[in-house]
């Protein structure tokens, strides 16, 4: 015979699944165990330019400061794994899988709003708020404490039967719904270090510790300025995000492709040659990626990433597009176009760089151009 609280959890879980959430877990709201580790991580500067990580520390340490009177954290999993069309596999693979479709913030936000309304009706007098990334909540810890999985060595939440291709979201509520005891999930990483070995920038500096400043996802999305030169070659052809540590994770062999059409590839955004992105001005970038996670990188940051990818591809046919990018209004784009030309090398690239060196007025870009010219000369 179910207790009243168990029946309430069952009812909420059923409604969540109707809305498209695949897993639901409940944990008692209180002090976060990982708050001290977060403080050490920030003090070491490993958050890079993500200053928001250091803000609202009290709320991250205890969600009851996010919602006064909170008693329960509800964690939800939504899978997003999809397979690309075979003819697009190499090209589309340079964009993190979660960004192939619609922006998950919008998709999950609408689902969460409906679930919050259900809670309000089912639990009169309670108050609930939802979160998808943007509230100061240590979401992986709460999902782990709710019994949904364990935090792996790449710091992603992992599950035995579905891997890690999923989004996390939360509802914090004053309703008393948490089980009497937490459902601990055994860490199943064991001695495996595949994710650590596979990271080309060595961003996973120790098991369960990622230095964001070296992470390809951070470098191509969160970083606003120039990508450090010593890391550009390791980025490969990733132009938004990175999936390498998930691609190699053995648990992801159990991932099941989802049927949600909004998470499938939006072909119109990504068809064409990579060099075509360099023709995007600000309005055309915004129009092309309206409703896409790619907008977060911004036009200049995204074209910066494209230049790095083209440089790492070392395809001489990209020299024309990169030469044109040397005249871009953004110093960030010009500097990375110069670097890419230096990587590709050849007479045409050398000539384009020499012309830019004579015209460039931005000191940092000029220095990049000269450095690229030296690489061109060295590669002859």
Beta strands, then each sheet from edge to edge (+ up, - down):
strand 1: 23-28
strand 2: 72-79
strand 3: 128-131
strand 4: 150-151
strand 5: 157-158
strand 6: 166-173
strand 7: 204-206
strand 8: 209-210
sheet 1: 1+ 2- 6+ 3-
sheet 2: 4+ 5-
sheet 3: 7+ 8-
end
